[in-house]
Amino acid sequence: MVGQKEIVAALKGLVDNDRVAHAYIFSGPKGIGKRTAAGIFSSLLLCENPTRGEACGSCMPCNLLSAGSNPDFYVIDTENSSISVDEIRKLQEDTIVRPMYSRYKVYLIAEADKMTVQAQNCLLKTLEEPHEYVVIILTVSNFSSLLETIRSRTVRYSFRKNTPQEVKAFLEARYGGGLRSIDFVTSYSDGNVGAAIEMINSEEFFNLREKAVELAFRLKDARLLDVFDAYHFFEEGKGSIDMILDIMLLLYRDLLIAKKAQKENILINSDKKDIILNNAGQFSTAKLIKNIEIIEYTRKNIKQNANYQLSIEVMLMKLQEAED
Protein backbone atom coordinates (compact mmCIF):
# COMPACT_ATOMS: atom_id res chain seq x y z
CA MET A 1 0.00 0.00 0.00
CA VAL A 2 1.05 3.64 -0.49
CA GLY A 3 2.42 5.44 2.56
CA GLN A 4 1.46 4.44 6.10
CA LYS A 5 4.75 2.52 6.30
CA GLU A 6 5.15 3.22 10.01
CA ILE A 7 1.67 1.93 10.83
CA VAL A 8 2.00 -1.19 8.68
CA ALA A 9 5.42 -1.91 10.23
CA ALA A 10 3.97 -1.46 13.72
CA LEU A 11 1.08 -3.84 13.01
CA LYS A 12 3.44 -6.46 11.61
CA GLY A 13 5.59 -6.05 14.72
CA LEU A 14 2.61 -6.76 16.96
CA VAL A 15 2.06 -10.12 15.28
CA ASP A 16 5.78 -10.99 15.16
CA ASN A 17 6.22 -10.18 18.86
CA ASP A 18 2.92 -11.72 20.00
CA ARG A 19 1.64 -8.42 21.40
CA VAL A 20 -1.77 -8.31 19.74
CA ALA A 21 -4.48 -6.39 21.61
CA HIS A 22 -8.19 -7.13 21.45
CA ALA A 23 -9.40 -3.97 19.72
CA TYR A 24 -8.02 -1.34 17.34
CA ILE A 25 -9.27 1.86 15.74
CA PHE A 26 -7.84 2.90 12.37
CA SER A 27 -8.78 6.57 11.94
CA GLY A 28 -8.27 8.92 9.02
CA PRO A 29 -9.95 10.38 5.93
CA LYS A 30 -11.87 8.13 3.57
CA GLY A 31 -9.56 6.59 0.96
CA ILE A 32 -6.39 7.07 3.02
CA GLY A 33 -5.66 3.32 3.31
CA LYS A 34 -7.39 2.23 6.51
CA ARG A 35 -9.23 -0.66 4.90
CA THR A 36 -6.10 -1.86 3.09
CA ALA A 37 -4.12 -1.82 6.34
CA ALA A 38 -6.94 -3.67 8.09
CA GLY A 39 -6.76 -6.33 5.37
CA ILE A 40 -3.00 -6.73 5.78
CA PHE A 41 -3.31 -6.95 9.56
CA SER A 42 -6.17 -9.45 9.34
CA SER A 43 -4.25 -11.68 6.94
CA LEU A 44 -1.31 -11.80 9.37
CA LEU A 45 -3.56 -12.59 12.33
CA LEU A 46 -5.29 -15.42 10.47
CA CYS A 47 -2.26 -16.93 8.72
CA GLU A 48 -0.86 -20.17 10.16
CA ASN A 49 2.73 -19.33 9.22
CA PRO A 50 3.36 -15.57 9.01
CA THR A 51 7.04 -14.91 8.32
CA ARG A 52 8.83 -11.57 8.74
CA GLY A 53 5.61 -9.62 8.59
CA GLU A 54 4.12 -11.41 5.60
CA ALA A 55 1.26 -13.90 5.42
CA CYS A 56 2.30 -17.14 3.73
CA GLY A 57 -0.56 -17.03 1.23
CA SER A 58 -0.74 -20.83 0.96
CA CYS A 59 -2.18 -22.16 4.23
CA MET A 60 -5.86 -23.00 4.63
CA PRO A 61 -6.78 -19.70 6.39
CA CYS A 62 -4.94 -17.68 3.72
CA ASN A 63 -6.65 -19.52 0.88
CA LEU A 64 -10.06 -19.12 2.49
CA LEU A 65 -9.42 -15.44 3.17
CA SER A 66 -8.40 -14.90 -0.44
CA ALA A 67 -11.59 -16.63 -1.57
CA GLY A 68 -13.69 -14.48 0.78
CA SER A 69 -14.92 -17.49 2.75
CA ASN A 70 -12.80 -17.63 5.91
CA PRO A 71 -15.21 -18.26 8.81
CA ASP A 72 -12.73 -16.66 11.21
CA PHE A 73 -13.01 -13.31 9.43
CA TYR A 74 -16.24 -11.40 10.09
CA VAL A 75 -16.96 -8.12 8.31
CA ILE A 76 -19.61 -5.45 8.78
CA ASP A 77 -19.45 -3.19 5.75
CA THR A 78 -22.80 -1.54 5.12
CA GLU A 79 -23.88 0.87 2.41
CA ASN A 80 -26.66 2.09 4.69
CA SER A 81 -26.42 5.35 6.56
CA SER A 82 -26.00 3.60 9.90
CA ILE A 83 -24.89 0.38 11.56
CA SER A 84 -27.68 -0.93 13.75
CA VAL A 85 -27.60 -2.56 17.15
CA ASP A 86 -28.92 -5.78 15.56
CA GLU A 87 -25.81 -6.02 13.36
CA ILE A 88 -23.59 -5.70 16.43
CA ARG A 89 -25.63 -8.30 18.31
CA LYS A 90 -25.06 -10.76 15.45
CA LEU A 91 -21.34 -10.06 15.71
CA GLN A 92 -21.45 -10.70 19.45
CA GLU A 93 -23.22 -14.00 18.95
CA ASP A 94 -20.50 -15.07 16.53
CA THR A 95 -17.73 -14.31 19.05
CA ILE A 96 -18.99 -17.13 21.26
CA VAL A 97 -17.80 -19.69 18.68
CA ARG A 98 -14.07 -20.35 18.83
CA PRO A 99 -11.99 -19.94 15.64
CA MET A 100 -12.02 -22.89 13.25
CA TYR A 101 -8.65 -22.53 11.53
CA SER A 102 -6.66 -19.76 13.21
CA ARG A 103 -5.50 -18.58 16.58
CA TYR A 104 -7.70 -15.50 16.26
CA LYS A 105 -11.11 -14.54 15.03
CA VAL A 106 -10.95 -11.11 13.39
CA TYR A 107 -13.93 -8.75 13.32
CA LEU A 108 -13.72 -5.77 10.97
CA ILE A 109 -16.31 -3.01 11.29
CA ALA A 110 -15.76 -0.68 8.33
CA GLU A 111 -16.91 2.92 8.76
CA ALA A 112 -17.61 2.19 12.40
CA ASP A 113 -18.51 5.85 12.92
CA LYS A 114 -21.85 4.85 11.34
CA MET A 115 -22.73 2.88 14.46
CA THR A 116 -25.74 4.21 16.32
CA VAL A 117 -25.28 5.02 19.99
CA GLN A 118 -27.20 1.84 20.84
CA ALA A 119 -24.88 -0.18 18.59
CA GLN A 120 -21.80 1.34 20.24
CA ASN A 121 -23.11 0.58 23.70
CA CYS A 122 -23.80 -2.97 22.58
CA LEU A 123 -20.25 -3.35 21.22
CA LEU A 124 -18.90 -2.02 24.50
CA LYS A 125 -19.92 -5.25 26.22
CA THR A 126 -17.64 -7.22 23.91
CA LEU A 127 -14.77 -4.76 24.41
CA GLU A 128 -15.09 -4.95 28.19
CA GLU A 129 -15.02 -8.78 28.37
CA PRO A 130 -13.40 -10.02 25.14
CA HIS A 131 -12.64 -13.66 24.48
CA GLU A 132 -8.90 -14.27 24.27
CA TYR A 133 -9.13 -15.12 20.56
CA VAL A 134 -11.15 -12.06 19.47
CA VAL A 135 -9.56 -9.10 17.65
CA ILE A 136 -11.83 -6.22 16.62
CA ILE A 137 -10.78 -3.60 14.06
CA LEU A 138 -12.80 -0.43 13.61
CA THR A 139 -12.12 1.92 10.68
CA VAL A 140 -13.43 5.47 11.11
CA SER A 141 -13.22 8.81 9.38
CA ASN A 142 -14.59 10.68 12.38
CA PHE A 143 -12.87 9.44 15.53
CA SER A 144 -14.79 11.85 17.80
CA SER A 145 -18.11 10.25 16.75
CA LEU A 146 -17.24 7.19 18.81
CA LEU A 147 -18.19 7.07 22.48
CA GLU A 148 -15.38 7.82 24.88
CA THR A 149 -15.96 4.42 26.45
CA ILE A 150 -15.24 2.81 23.06
CA ARG A 151 -12.15 4.95 22.45
CA SER A 152 -10.68 4.23 25.87
CA ARG A 153 -10.83 0.47 25.31
CA THR A 154 -9.08 0.39 21.94
CA VAL A 155 -5.65 1.06 20.48
CA ARG A 156 -5.79 3.88 17.97
CA TYR A 157 -3.71 4.27 14.80
CA SER A 158 -4.08 7.63 13.06
CA PHE A 159 -3.43 7.45 9.33
CA ARG A 160 -1.52 10.42 7.94
CA LYS A 161 -1.85 11.95 4.52
CA ASN A 162 0.52 10.61 1.89
CA THR A 163 3.13 12.96 0.48
CA PRO A 164 2.56 14.33 -3.06
CA GLN A 165 5.57 12.27 -4.16
CA GLU A 166 3.99 9.06 -2.82
CA VAL A 167 0.66 9.77 -4.52
CA LYS A 168 2.28 10.66 -7.85
CA ALA A 169 4.58 7.62 -7.77
CA PHE A 170 1.60 5.36 -7.10
CA LEU A 171 -0.43 6.85 -9.96
CA GLU A 172 2.50 6.57 -12.36
CA ALA A 173 3.09 2.95 -11.35
CA ARG A 174 -0.56 2.02 -11.81
CA TYR A 175 -1.56 4.10 -14.81
CA GLY A 176 1.71 5.05 -16.53
CA GLY A 177 3.70 8.25 -16.63
CA GLY A 178 1.66 9.78 -19.46
CA LEU A 179 -1.47 10.03 -17.34
CA ARG A 180 -3.43 13.20 -18.07
CA SER A 181 -3.56 15.89 -15.40
CA ILE A 182 -1.44 13.80 -13.03
CA ASP A 183 0.03 16.83 -11.26
CA PHE A 184 -3.39 18.37 -10.76
CA VAL A 185 -4.87 15.12 -9.44
CA THR A 186 -1.88 14.66 -7.13
CA SER A 187 -2.32 18.13 -5.66
CA TYR A 188 -6.11 18.07 -5.53
CA SER A 189 -6.22 14.67 -3.79
CA ASP A 190 -4.38 16.24 -0.83
CA GLY A 191 -2.43 13.11 0.03
CA ASN A 192 -5.40 10.76 -0.32
CA VAL A 193 -4.65 7.94 -2.76
CA GLY A 194 -8.25 6.71 -2.72
CA ALA A 195 -9.49 10.15 -3.77
CA ALA A 196 -6.82 10.31 -6.50
CA ILE A 197 -7.90 6.95 -7.94
CA GLU A 198 -11.53 8.02 -7.88
CA MET A 199 -10.71 11.19 -9.80
CA ILE A 200 -8.55 9.44 -12.38
CA ASN A 201 -11.41 7.05 -13.17
CA SER A 202 -14.10 9.75 -13.28
CA GLU A 203 -14.83 11.30 -16.64
CA GLU A 204 -17.42 13.40 -14.85
CA PHE A 205 -14.70 14.96 -12.69
CA PHE A 206 -12.62 16.03 -15.67
CA ASN A 207 -15.67 17.40 -17.49
CA LEU A 208 -16.62 19.31 -14.36
CA ARG A 209 -13.13 20.72 -14.10
CA GLU A 210 -13.07 21.89 -17.70
CA LYS A 211 -16.41 23.66 -17.33
CA ALA A 212 -15.44 25.27 -14.00
CA VAL A 213 -12.13 26.57 -15.37
CA GLU A 214 -13.80 27.89 -18.52
CA LEU A 215 -16.47 29.61 -16.44
CA ALA A 216 -13.92 31.24 -14.11
CA PHE A 217 -12.18 32.86 -17.08
CA ARG A 218 -15.44 33.79 -18.79
CA LEU A 219 -16.67 35.62 -15.69
CA LYS A 220 -13.81 38.09 -16.08
CA ASP A 221 -15.61 39.91 -18.88
CA ALA A 222 -19.13 38.52 -18.53
CA ARG A 223 -22.24 40.62 -18.94
CA LEU A 224 -24.77 40.53 -16.11
CA LEU A 225 -27.03 38.27 -18.20
CA ASP A 226 -24.18 35.78 -18.59
CA VAL A 227 -23.79 35.62 -14.83
CA PHE A 228 -27.38 34.50 -14.35
CA ASP A 229 -27.01 32.02 -17.21
CA ALA A 230 -23.94 30.60 -15.49
CA TYR A 231 -26.05 29.61 -12.49
CA HIS A 232 -27.41 26.63 -14.45
CA PHE A 233 -23.98 25.02 -14.29
CA PHE A 234 -23.99 25.28 -10.50
CA GLU A 235 -27.56 24.01 -10.29
CA GLU A 236 -26.65 20.93 -12.32
CA GLY A 237 -23.51 20.42 -10.22
CA LYS A 238 -25.17 21.08 -6.86
CA GLY A 239 -24.14 17.67 -5.54
CA SER A 240 -20.50 18.45 -6.40
CA ILE A 241 -20.43 22.07 -5.26
CA ASP A 242 -17.43 21.57 -2.95
CA MET A 243 -15.46 20.17 -5.86
CA ILE A 244 -16.48 23.02 -8.19
CA LEU A 245 -15.51 25.65 -5.64
CA ASP A 246 -12.20 23.86 -5.00
CA ILE A 247 -11.39 23.85 -8.71
CA MET A 248 -12.10 27.58 -8.99
CA LEU A 249 -10.06 28.32 -5.86
CA LEU A 250 -7.06 26.41 -7.18
CA LEU A 251 -7.28 28.24 -10.49
CA TYR A 252 -7.30 31.66 -8.82
CA ARG A 253 -4.47 30.50 -6.57
CA ASP A 254 -2.42 29.52 -9.62
CA LEU A 255 -3.16 32.83 -11.35
CA LEU A 256 -1.95 34.60 -8.21
CA ILE A 257 1.27 32.56 -8.12
CA ALA A 258 1.86 33.04 -11.83
CA LYS A 259 1.40 36.79 -11.40
CA LYS A 260 3.60 37.21 -8.33
CA ALA A 261 6.19 34.44 -8.54
CA GLN A 262 6.09 33.75 -12.28
CA LYS A 263 7.06 30.14 -11.61
CA GLU A 264 5.18 27.61 -13.66
CA ASN A 265 6.74 24.61 -11.90
CA ILE A 266 4.69 25.22 -8.73
CA LEU A 267 1.30 25.52 -10.41
CA ILE A 268 -1.28 22.99 -9.28
CA ASN A 269 -2.98 23.22 -12.67
CA SER A 270 0.32 22.56 -14.40
CA ASP A 271 -1.41 21.01 -17.42
CA LYS A 272 -3.06 24.38 -18.00
CA LYS A 273 0.04 26.50 -17.47
CA ASP A 274 -0.17 28.17 -20.90
CA ILE A 275 -3.66 29.55 -20.39
CA ILE A 276 -2.80 30.55 -16.81
CA LEU A 277 0.38 32.37 -17.77
CA ASN A 278 -1.34 34.08 -20.71
CA ASN A 279 -4.24 35.32 -18.58
CA ALA A 280 -2.56 36.15 -15.27
CA GLY A 281 -1.92 39.72 -16.44
CA GLN A 282 -5.64 40.35 -16.86
CA PHE A 283 -6.20 40.13 -13.09
CA SER A 284 -4.80 42.39 -10.41
CA THR A 285 -3.37 40.80 -7.28
CA ALA A 286 -6.12 42.44 -5.23
CA LYS A 287 -8.85 41.03 -7.48
CA LEU A 288 -7.49 37.48 -7.28
CA ILE A 289 -7.28 37.65 -3.49
CA LYS A 290 -10.81 39.05 -3.37
CA ASN A 291 -12.10 36.25 -5.62
CA ILE A 292 -10.58 33.63 -3.33
CA GLU A 293 -12.25 35.27 -0.33
CA ILE A 294 -15.60 35.41 -2.17
CA ILE A 295 -15.51 31.68 -2.92
CA GLU A 296 -14.54 30.76 0.64
CA TYR A 297 -17.35 32.96 1.98
CA THR A 298 -19.84 31.29 -0.37
CA ARG A 299 -18.72 27.83 0.72
CA LYS A 300 -19.21 28.82 4.36
CA ASN A 301 -22.71 30.15 3.67
CA ILE A 302 -23.74 26.98 1.83
CA LYS A 303 -22.45 24.80 4.66
CA GLN A 304 -24.55 26.88 7.05
CA ASN A 305 -27.64 26.11 4.93
CA ALA A 306 -28.02 29.53 3.36
CA ASN A 307 -30.22 29.68 0.26
CA TYR A 308 -28.19 27.88 -2.40
CA GLN A 309 -29.35 29.79 -5.48
CA LEU A 310 -29.00 33.19 -3.82
CA SER A 311 -25.52 32.33 -2.50
CA ILE A 312 -24.29 31.20 -5.91
CA GLU A 313 -25.80 34.12 -7.82
CA VAL A 314 -24.31 36.65 -5.39
CA MET A 315 -20.93 34.92 -5.72
CA LEU A 316 -21.08 35.04 -9.51
CA MET A 317 -21.99 38.72 -9.54
CA LYS A 318 -19.12 39.55 -7.18
CA LEU A 319 -16.64 37.52 -9.22
CA GLN A 320 -17.82 39.35 -12.32
CA GLU A 321 -17.52 42.80 -10.78
CA ALA A 322 -14.95 45.09 -12.38
CA GLU A 323 -11.85 45.84 -10.36
CA ASP A 324 -11.83 48.98 -8.26
C-alpha positions, 0 to 999 in steps of 0.5 A, spaced: 500 500 500 502 507 499 504 510 505 502 508 512 509 505 512 510 506 520 503 503 521 504 497 517 510 496 520 507 497 527 502 492 526 506 487 523 511 487 529 505 486 533 504 479 530 511 478 530 512 479 537 505 476 540 503 483 542 496 483 539 491 487 543 483 485 542 481 492 539 483 497 534 481 503 531 484 505 524 482 513 523 483 517 518 480 520 511 476 516 507 480 513 501 487 514 506 488 506 506 485 504 513 481 498 509 487 496 506 491 496 512 486 492 516 486 487 510 494 486 511 493 486 519 487 481 518 491 476 513 497 476 518 492 474 524 489 469 520 495 466 517 498 459 520 505 461 518 506 468 518 514 470 516 517 476 517 511 480 517 508 477 511 502 472 510 504 465 507 498 465 502 498 458 501 495 455 508 488 454 509 486 460 512 490 464 507 486 460 501 479 461 504 481 469 506 483 470 499 476 466 496 472 471 501 470 465 505 474 464 511 469 463 517 474 466 522 473 473 518 467 477 520 466 483 516 460 489 517 461 493 511 454 496 510 452 501 504 446 504 509 447 510 513 447 507 519 450 500 523 444 498 527 444 494 534 442 488 531 448 487 526 452 488 532 448 483 536 449 478 530 457 479 531 457 478 538 453 471 537 459 469 533 464 471 538 462 465 542 464 460 537 471 459 537 476 460 531 475 454 526 482 454 523 486 460 526 489 462 533 484 469 532 477 470 530 478 477 526 472 482 526 472 488 521 467 493 522 468 498 516 466 505 517 464 504 524 462 511 525 456 509 522 454 505 528 448 508 532 449 510 539 445 503 541 450 499 537 456 502 540 453 501 547 452 494 545 459 493 542 462 495 548 460 489 552 464 485 547 470 490 548 469 490 556 469 482 556 473 479 550 474 472 548 482 471 548 481 469 541 477 475 538 480 481 535 476 487 533 478 492 528 474 499 527 475 503 521 473 510 522 473 517 518 470 521 524 474 518 531 470 523 535 463 520 533 465 514 537 463 514 544 469 515 549 468 508 552 469 505 546 475 509 544 478 508 551 478 500 550 481 500 543 488 502 540 488 507 535 492 508 529 491 515 526 493 514 518 496 520 515 496 523 509 501 521 503 506 525 500 505 528 493 511 524 491 507 518 494 501 519 490 504 521 484 509 515 484 503 510 485 499 513 480 505 513 475 506 505 477 498 504 476 496 508 470 503 510 466 507 516 466 503 519 461 497 520 465 493 526 463 492 531 469 497 527 473 500 533 477 493 536 478 490 530 481 496 529 485 495 536 488 487 536 488 487 529 492 491 532 498 495 526 500 489 521 499 490 515 494 483 513 494 481 520 492 486 520 486 484 513 484 476 516 484 478 522 480 482 518 475 477 514 473 471 519 473 470 522 466 465 526 470 470 529 474 474 532 468 468 534 465 466 538 471 473 541 471 473 543 464 467 547 465 469 550 472 475 553 469 472 555 462 467 559 467 472 562 471 475 565 465 469 567 462 466 571 468 472 576 467 468 579 462 461 577 462 455 581 462 450 581 467 445 576 463 451 571 462 452 571 470 445 568 471 445 564 465 452 561 469 447 559 475 445 553 471 452 550 471 452 550 479 444 548 479 446 541 475 452 540 479 449 542 486 451 535 488 458 536 487 459 544 489 465 543 494 469 540 488 467 546 483 468 551 488 475 547 490 477 547 482 475 555 482 479 556 488 485 552 485 485 556 479 485 563 482 491 560 486 495 559 480 493 565 477 496 569 483 502 565 483 503 566 476 502 573 477 507 574 483 512 568 482 512 567 475 514 560 476 510 555 472 513 549 476 509 550 482 502 551 479 497 545 481 494 546 474 500 545 471 497 542 465 493 548 464 500 552 465 499 556 458 492 559 459 494 561 466 500 564 464 497 568 458 491 570 462 494 572 469 496 579 467 488 580 466 487 580 473 490 584 479 493 581 485 487 584 489 482 582 485 485 574 485 485 575 493 478 578 493 475 572 488 478 567 493 475 570 499 468 570 495 468 563 494 470 561 501 465 565 503 460 562 499 462 555 501 461 557 508 454 560 507 452 553 503 455 549 509 450 553 514 444 552 509 443 559 506 439 559 500 443 555 495 441 559 489 442 566 492 448 564 495 451 562 488 448 568 484 451 573 489 458 569 488 457 570 480 456 577 480 461 579 485 466 575 481 464 578 475 464 585 478 470 590 475 476 591 479 476 597 483 
